[in-house]
């Protein structure tokens, strides 16, 4: 099993936003009907080979805006010493102050703080301490599970969205301009030059294309948060038809005129 080459052709579908006639969704069916699934703790090698248990959490998470940071601050207030390895490191310097969970990067952009070379919210594998009952991995993810919430409500935007990618384009048709919301895969290329520094990346690796459900179902909550319920419902219908068409063609040994994700195809061999 290995990583497939980037830049392969994909099938896309476009449809109008049911709530705005000048908005169009452009969605990557090849990615959304693939069998990718997060394998953190179950085969994930981490983006850096010298820190395989960090997953994609080594460098911390960039906040998308002030609301994103504020939501994470509020979620972190629910964490306890029993859950969080770095509970004490995050305590405010002054009574009543904010938790010390934020750093600035080299471009002066706000992000989650790193402690011991990884995100402050990452409980390290093998950590033991008196009273600690948590497990390794993102403590904000664990918090959501404990409180019976979805981690969309507790984790930074970039963390719950990955490896989905929402980007924006504009399209001029005569005198009219349409806004295009693109929903696709946050592949290695999406990181620009930084993506070349990753020693391993999950979306293009066959090891991670072992999900029991396609991405559009397993990541329903995330897609709904990115698109809205009405638009997601339309997307799901397109994906349902595509998946059923693939199954019908395979059952009847007919030619398959769709582009499937090469990592999903290789994982199934």
Secondary structure, 3 states (H helix, E strand, C coil): CCECCCCCCCCEEEEEECCEEEEEEEEEHHHHCCCCCCCCCCCCCCCCHHHHHHCCCCCCCECCCHHHHHHHHHHHCCCCCCCCCCCHHHCCCCCCCCCCCEEECCCCCEEECEECCEECCEECCCCCCCCCCCCCEEHHHHHHHHCCCCHHHCCCHHHHHCCEEEEEEEEEECCEEEEEEEEEECCHHHHHHHHHHCCCCCCCEHHHCCCCCCHHHHCHHHHHHHHCHHHHHHHHHHHHHHHHHHHHHHHCCCCCCCCCCHHHHHHCC
